[in-house]
Amino acid sequence: MTTPYWVQDAIFYQIFPDRFANGDPSLNPPNVQKWGVQPTAWGFQGGDLRGILQHFDYLLDLGVTALYLNPIFQAPSTHRYNTTDYFRIDPKLGTLDDFHALVDSVHRNDMRLILDGVFNHCGRGFFAFADVLENGDHSPYQDWFHIKKFPLDAYTPGEAQNYLGWWNHKSLPKLNMSNPAVRNYIFNVARYWIEQGADGWRLDVPNEIDDDGFWEEFRHVVKSAKRDAYLLGEIWDVNPRWANETHFDGLMNYPLREAILAMLNGHENAAVFADQVEGLLKSYPHENLYAMFVPLGSHDTERIKTMVEGSLEKTKLAFLIQMAYPGAPAIYYGDEIGLEGGKDPENRRAFPWKESAWDLELRTWVKTLVATRKRIPALRRGDFQRLVAEDGLYAFVRKLGEEKVLIAINASSRSHSVNVACASVGWEDGRELRNLLTHEKTTVSKGQIKLSLEPWSGVWIG
């Protein structure tokens, strides 16, 4: 087994550190914005590592078992994808001691924590690029980057012209991974934070480091430091190249998110959705499929409730599908309380800690789904079998040995009353089943169970 055993059992919670919770106001920059104001690309609102630690009871109550933190290393932006010091926690977020305190709390509660690794590019303040800016073609670090000509123009408005930047951004100079010194530097960073207690890496734009040898060595370095560390690749399409024993354990399963949204927004019917999601199941080796990171949203997408035009029913159905699908479901901070937001920076709003701002029905629903998934191994580790996919109805089974759960969804605007044949499931006449989410009972009769589904709803039966 090359993928970490714990991932398929995990429920991830993704945190954008500046916007989750402010635990130590003394770290705030002097121009800090008021918590909860309309987010901007440049305005810090004061979230930090102590804030996560102080709200750990909230995470435990929700039932999550793993954290994914957006970048926490020193950088001049709110998003911190322009790293200036890979070995230092950003002072606005806290100290190494704060990181260790968070890791200790995570591990004491049998949870895991993965960090965002931004290794394709760095910030202009990164020591090697600063040296190149200062010394030009005399710099010993010029081969750390892709320099076209000197002098470098790194700060006037416009795209990068005389060096490569990520998507031509001057603020994000691309590192030269063909340079052994750069590779060793990155490997040292990767090993260091695993040794400090991290349980894995989410790798930012790894496809832009188009070097299989680099990633194989990166994997060896990380797994040597911690055998069950999780390597997660930010790959947006279906691409088996990146999920295997020489690259990453799992990928961010954005194609599933896209399929769910297409169905919920009426662009595809249940039969097409079934073909899409089952096609994903056949695209990867079993162990990598079950180690996928399954998001409904992230810091790079519009929020789930916004994408379904504020519909509580559709949001609840999206979570029900996500939590029943193979892989590790991931909750983007605030989605569980109905936080809305469009494209960046709207999707990075501060978490509202006044419960009056929460959609409590949604949070209770998510909490119930999480608890049920954690309680029933078939929902995490079970095989996947389609029962029916027609009109607005899609029903499938997750089964592990004798344990079976039937998942049925009504992806339409009208009520459905349907008999689902369950002979292939092995449920015989007279068997009493129940809705695992509402505890209502039903009985197998004539090889079928009768389901009544409201518009945009679903059930788990077992």
matplotlib code that plots the C-alpha trace (Angstrom):
import matplotlib.pyplot as plt

x = [0.0, 1.7, -1.0, -1.5, -4.0, -5.7, -6.7, -9.8, -11.2, -10.4, -12.9, -10.8, -11.4, -9.7, -8.7, -7.6, -5.6, -6.1, -9.9, -10.7, -10.2, -8.0, -6.5, -3.7, -4.5, -1.0, 0.1, -2.2, -0.6, -1.3, -3.7, -5.6, -9.2, -12.2, -13.1, -15.8, -15.6, -15.8, -12.6, -10.1, -7.0, -4.6, -6.5, -5.4, -8.2, -6.0, -6.6, -3.7, -2.7, -3.8, -7.2, -7.4, -6.2, -8.8, -11.6, -10.5, -13.6, -15.6, -13.7, -14.0, -17.7, -18.1, -16.3, -13.5, -10.4, -7.8, -6.9, -5.5, -4.0, -3.5, 0.1, 1.4, 5.0, 6.3, 4.9, 3.6, 0.1, -3.1, -2.9, 0.8, 1.4, 4.3, 6.6, 9.6, 10.9, 10.0, 11.5, 9.5, 5.9, 4.6, 4.8, 1.2, 0.2, 2.4, 5.6, 7.0, 5.9, 2.3, 2.6, 3.9, 1.0, -1.5, 0.2, 0.2, -3.6, -4.2, -2.3, -3.7, -7.1, -6.1, -6.3, -3.8, -2.6, -1.3, 0.4, 0.3, 3.5, 4.1, 7.3, 6.8, 7.3, 8.3, 7.8, 10.1, 11.3, 12.7, 16.4, 17.7, 15.5, 16.3, 20.0, 19.4, 17.6, 20.5, 23.5, 22.1, 24.4, 26.9, 24.4, 25.3, 21.5, 20.7, 20.4, 17.8, 15.3, 14.5, 16.3, 16.0, 18.1, 19.4, 18.5, 15.4, 12.2, 10.3, 8.2, 6.8, 3.2, 2.7, 3.6, 7.0, 9.1, 12.8, 12.2, 9.5, 6.8, 3.8, 1.2, 3.5, 3.0, 6.1, 5.4, 5.7, 9.1, 9.3, 12.0, 14.3, 13.9, 16.5, 19.1, 20.2, 20.7, 17.0, 15.8, 17.8, 16.5, 12.9, 13.6, 15.0, 11.9, 9.6, 11.5, 11.8, 8.1, 7.3, 9.9, 8.1, 5.0, 3.1, 1.4, 1.7, 1.7, -0.9, 1.2, 0.3, 0.2, 2.5, 1.8, 3.9, 6.9, 6.7, 9.4, 8.6, 12.0, 11.6, 8.3, 9.6, 12.5, 10.2, 7.9, 10.9, 12.2, 8.7, 7.9, 11.4, 10.7, 7.2, 6.0, 2.3, 2.6, -0.1, 0.9, -2.0, -1.7, -3.6, -4.6, -7.9, -8.6, -8.8, -5.1, -3.8, -0.2, -0.3, -1.8, 0.6, 3.5, 5.9, 3.8, 0.9, -1.3, -4.4, -5.6, -8.1, -11.2, -12.5, -14.1, -16.6, -17.4, -18.1, -20.4, -22.3, -22.9, -23.8, -26.5, -27.8, -28.0, -30.0, -27.3, -27.1, -29.6, -29.0, -28.1, -25.3, -24.2, -24.0, -21.9, -19.6, -18.9, -18.6, -16.2, -14.0, -14.0, -12.5, -9.8, -7.4, -6.0, -8.2, -5.9, -5.4, -9.1, -9.8, -7.1, -8.6, -9.4, -13.1, -14.0, -17.3, -15.3, -12.0, -10.1, -9.9, -13.7, -17.0, -18.6, -21.0, -24.2, -23.5, -23.1, -26.6, -28.1, -28.5, -30.6, -30.4, -31.9, -29.3, -26.5, -27.6, -27.8, -24.3, -22.9, -24.9, -23.3, -19.9, -19.9, -21.1, -18.4, -15.0, -12.2, -11.7, -14.5, -13.2, -15.2, -14.0, -14.2, -17.6, -19.4, -20.9, -22.7, -23.8, -21.1, -21.5, -19.0, -18.2, -14.8, -11.6, -11.6, -15.3, -14.7, -12.2, -14.6, -13.9, -15.6, -18.6, -18.3, -21.7, -24.1, -26.9, -25.1, -25.0, -27.4, -27.8, -29.9, -27.1, -24.5, -26.5, -27.0, -23.3, -22.4, -24.9, -23.4, -19.9, -20.8, -22.6, -19.7, -17.3, -19.5, -20.1, -16.9, -18.8, -19.3, -15.5, -14.0, -16.8, -17.1, -19.4, -22.4, -25.0, -28.6, -30.6, -29.9, -32.9, -34.9, -34.0, -33.2, -29.7, -29.3, -26.1, -24.7, -21.5, -20.8, -18.1, -18.6, -22.0, -22.3, -24.3, -25.6, -28.0, -27.7, -30.5, -30.8, -33.6, -31.9, -35.1, -37.6, -40.5, -41.1, -40.2, -41.8, -40.0, -39.4, -35.7, -34.8, -32.4, -31.8, -28.3, -27.6, -28.5, -31.4, -34.2, -37.9, -38.9, -35.6, -36.1, -33.9, -33.8, -32.9, -29.5, -30.0, -33.6, -34.0, -37.3, -37.9, -38.7, -39.0, -37.9, -41.0, -41.1, -37.4, -37.8, -37.8, -40.1, -38.6, -40.3, -38.0, -38.7, -37.2, -33.4, -33.1, -31.4, -31.3, -28.9, -30.5, -28.9]
y = [0.0, 3.2, 5.7, 6.6, 4.3, 7.2, 9.4, 7.4, 7.8, 11.5, 14.4, 17.5, 21.1, 23.7, 27.0, 30.2, 31.4, 35.2, 34.7, 31.9, 33.4, 36.1, 34.6, 37.1, 40.7, 41.7, 40.1, 42.4, 44.8, 48.5, 48.8, 45.6, 45.6, 45.1, 41.4, 40.5, 43.5, 43.1, 41.2, 42.7, 41.2, 43.2, 43.7, 41.6, 40.8, 39.2, 35.5, 33.5, 30.1, 30.9, 31.6, 28.1, 26.6, 28.7, 27.4, 23.8, 22.8, 24.0, 21.7, 18.7, 19.3, 19.4, 16.1, 16.9, 14.7, 16.6, 20.2, 21.6, 25.1, 27.5, 28.9, 29.9, 30.8, 34.4, 36.3, 39.9, 39.0, 37.7, 34.5, 33.9, 32.1, 34.6, 33.1, 35.1, 32.7, 29.0, 28.2, 30.8, 31.0, 34.4, 36.7, 37.9, 34.3, 33.6, 31.7, 28.2, 27.6, 28.4, 26.0, 23.3, 24.0, 23.6, 20.4, 19.0, 19.7, 18.1, 14.9, 14.6, 14.5, 11.8, 14.4, 15.2, 18.5, 19.1, 22.3, 24.1, 23.8, 26.5, 25.3, 26.3, 30.0, 32.3, 35.9, 38.8, 39.1, 35.5, 35.7, 34.3, 36.6, 39.6, 38.8, 38.7, 42.1, 43.5, 42.1, 41.4, 39.1, 39.0, 37.2, 33.6, 32.9, 33.9, 30.3, 29.7, 31.4, 31.7, 35.0, 36.2, 39.4, 42.0, 44.3, 42.8, 44.9, 43.5, 46.3, 48.5, 47.7, 45.1, 41.5, 39.9, 40.5, 39.6, 36.6, 33.9, 34.5, 32.3, 33.3, 36.2, 37.8, 39.9, 39.1, 35.4, 34.5, 30.9, 28.7, 26.8, 23.1, 21.9, 23.5, 20.9, 23.7, 24.7, 21.1, 20.5, 23.7, 22.6, 19.1, 20.5, 22.7, 19.7, 17.5, 20.3, 20.9, 17.2, 16.9, 19.8, 17.8, 18.3, 15.2, 16.0, 18.5, 19.9, 20.8, 24.0, 23.9, 20.8, 20.3, 23.5, 21.7, 19.3, 17.0, 13.4, 12.9, 15.9, 14.6, 11.1, 12.4, 14.8, 11.9, 9.9, 12.7, 13.3, 9.6, 9.0, 11.6, 10.3, 7.1, 7.9, 11.5, 12.5, 14.0, 15.9, 17.4, 20.4, 18.9, 20.3, 17.7, 13.9, 13.0, 9.6, 10.7, 12.5, 9.8, 6.9, 5.7, 8.1, 11.3, 12.0, 9.9, 11.8, 14.8, 17.6, 16.1, 19.2, 17.2, 15.7, 19.2, 20.3, 17.3, 17.9, 21.6, 20.8, 18.5, 20.7, 23.7, 21.7, 21.5, 17.7, 15.0, 12.2, 9.7, 11.9, 12.7, 9.0, 8.3, 11.2, 10.3, 6.6, 7.4, 9.1, 5.9, 4.1, 6.7, 5.9, 3.0, 2.0, 3.2, 6.6, 7.0, 6.4, 8.9, 11.8, 15.1, 15.8, 19.5, 21.3, 24.5, 26.0, 29.3, 29.1, 28.6, 30.3, 29.0, 26.1, 27.9, 30.8, 28.4, 27.0, 30.5, 30.3, 27.1, 25.3, 22.1, 22.0, 22.8, 20.0, 17.6, 18.5, 17.6, 14.4, 13.3, 14.4, 12.5, 9.3, 9.3, 7.6, 9.8, 12.2, 14.9, 18.4, 21.2, 24.7, 26.8, 28.4, 26.4, 24.3, 27.4, 28.7, 31.3, 32.7, 34.3, 34.6, 34.6, 35.7, 37.7, 37.1, 33.5, 34.4, 36.2, 36.1, 33.4, 35.0, 33.7, 35.0, 32.1, 34.4, 34.6, 30.8, 28.6, 26.2, 23.7, 23.4, 23.0, 20.3, 18.5, 18.5, 17.4, 14.5, 13.4, 13.6, 11.6, 8.9, 8.6, 8.2, 5.5, 3.4, 2.0, 1.2, 4.9, 5.4, 2.1, 0.4, -0.6, 1.4, -0.1, 1.7, 0.6, 3.1, 6.3, 7.8, 10.9, 12.8, 9.8, 8.3, 5.4, 3.5, 1.3, 1.5, -2.0, -3.4, -7.1, -7.5, -3.8, -1.9, 1.6, 2.7, 6.3, 7.7, 11.3, 13.2, 15.8, 17.4, 20.0, 17.5, 14.9, 11.3, 8.1, 5.1, 1.4, 0.5, -3.1, -4.4, -8.0, -7.2, -5.7, -8.9, -7.5, -10.1, -9.6, -8.6, -7.0, -3.9, -0.9, 2.7, 6.1, 6.6, 10.4, 10.6, 7.1, 6.4, 2.7, 0.9, -2.8, -4.7, -6.1, -8.0, -7.4, -3.7, -0.8, 2.2, 5.6, 9.0, 11.9, 15.5, 17.8, 18.2, 15.7, 12.5, 9.6, 7.1, 3.8, 0.9]
z = [0.0, -1.1, -0.1, 3.6, 5.2, 7.1, 4.2, 3.0, 6.5, 6.8, 6.8, 5.8, 6.8, 4.7, 6.3, 4.7, 7.7, 7.6, 7.6, 10.1, 13.5, 15.2, 18.3, 19.0, 18.1, 19.0, 15.7, 13.6, 11.2, 12.0, 9.0, 9.8, 8.5, 10.7, 11.0, 8.5, 6.2, 2.5, 1.6, -0.8, -2.4, -0.1, 3.2, 6.2, 8.7, 11.4, 11.3, 12.8, 14.2, 17.7, 16.3, 14.9, 18.2, 20.2, 18.0, 18.1, 19.9, 17.0, 14.6, 17.0, 17.3, 13.6, 13.4, 11.0, 11.3, 9.2, 8.5, 5.2, 5.8, 2.9, 2.9, 6.4, 5.5, 5.5, 2.5, 1.9, 0.7, 2.4, 0.3, 0.9, -2.4, -2.9, -0.3, 0.9, 3.6, 3.4, 6.8, 8.8, 9.9, 8.8, 11.8, 11.2, 11.8, 14.8, 15.6, 15.3, 18.9, 17.8, 15.0, 17.4, 19.7, 16.9, 15.7, 19.3, 19.5, 16.1, 17.0, 20.6, 19.0, 16.4, 13.6, 10.8, 9.3, 5.8, 4.5, 1.2, -0.7, -3.2, -4.9, -8.6, -7.8, -4.9, -4.0, -5.1, -1.5, -1.5, -0.6, -3.9, -6.1, -4.0, -4.5, -8.3, -8.2, -6.2, -8.1, -11.5, -13.6, -10.8, -8.5, -7.6, -7.7, -11.2, -12.3, -9.6, -12.0, -15.7, -16.6, -20.1, -19.8, -17.4, -15.8, -14.3, -14.2, -11.3, -10.0, -12.7, -13.8, -16.4, -17.1, -16.5, -19.6, -18.8, -16.5, -16.2, -13.7, -12.9, -15.5, -16.3, -12.9, -11.9, -8.3, -8.7, -10.3, -11.4, -9.8, -12.0, -11.0, -13.4, -11.0, -8.4, -5.8, -6.2, -6.0, -2.8, -1.3, -1.9, -0.7, 2.5, 3.0, 2.4, 4.9, 7.5, 7.9, 8.0, 10.8, 12.6, 12.7, 9.4, 8.0, 4.4, 1.6, -0.8, -3.8, -5.6, -9.5, -9.6, -13.3, -13.9, -12.6, -15.5, -14.3, -13.3, -11.8, -9.5, -8.1, -7.6, -5.6, -3.7, -2.8, -1.6, 0.6, 2.2, 2.7, 4.2, 6.8, 7.5, 5.9, 6.1, 5.0, 2.4, -0.9, -2.6, -6.1, -7.3, -10.6, -12.0, -14.7, -14.9, -15.4, -14.1, -14.7, -11.4, -9.1, -8.6, -6.6, -8.2, -7.9, -5.5, -3.4, -4.4, -6.4, -5.7, -7.3, -9.0, -11.8, -9.3, -8.0, -11.6, -12.2, -9.0, -9.9, -13.5, -12.2, -9.4, -11.8, -14.4, -17.0, -16.9, -15.8, -13.3, -16.0, -17.4, -13.9, -13.1, -16.1, -15.2, -11.6, -12.4, -15.1, -12.5, -10.5, -13.4, -14.2, -11.3, -9.4, -6.5, -3.7, -5.3, -6.0, -2.3, -1.4, -3.5, -1.8, -2.6, -2.4, -3.0, -3.0, -2.1, -2.0, -5.9, -6.5, -5.8, -2.7, -3.0, -1.7, -4.0, -7.0, -6.4, -6.0, -2.3, -2.3, 1.1, -0.4, -3.2, -0.8, 1.5, -1.5, -2.6, 0.8, 0.9, -2.5, -1.4, 1.8, 0.1, -2.6, -2.5, -1.3, 1.6, 1.6, 2.3, 3.8, 2.9, 6.1, 6.4, 3.8, 6.6, 7.9, 4.6, 4.0, 0.5, -1.9, -5.6, -7.2, -5.3, -3.0, -2.3, -1.6, 1.2, 3.6, 7.4, 9.3, 11.3, 14.8, 15.9, 15.6, 14.5, 11.2, 10.7, 8.8, 11.7, 9.7, 7.2, 9.9, 11.7, 8.4, 7.6, 11.2, 10.8, 7.5, 8.9, 12.0, 9.9, 7.4, 10.3, 11.9, 8.8, 7.1, 3.9, 3.3, 3.4, 2.2, 0.4, -3.3, -5.5, -7.4, -9.5, -9.0, -11.2, -13.1, -14.9, -15.1, -11.9, -9.9, -9.2, -6.7, -5.9, -3.1, -1.1, 0.2, 2.4, 3.2, 4.6, 5.4, 2.7, 2.3, -0.5, -1.5, -3.6, -4.8, -6.5, -8.7, -10.0, -9.1, -8.6, -6.0, -6.8, -5.5, -6.8, -6.1, -6.2, -6.8, -4.3, -5.2, -6.4, -3.0, -1.2, 0.8, 1.1, 1.6, 5.1, 5.9, 7.9, 6.9, 8.0, 6.8, 8.4, 8.6, 9.9, 11.3, 9.5, 8.8, 5.6, 4.7, 1.6, -0.2, -3.4, -3.9, -3.7, -1.3, -1.8, -1.6, -1.6, -2.3, -2.1, -4.9, -4.6, -1.8, -1.0, 1.5, 2.9, 3.6, 5.5]

ax = plt.figure().add_subplot(projection="3d")
ax.plot(x, y, z, "-o")
ax.set_aspect("equal")
plt.show()
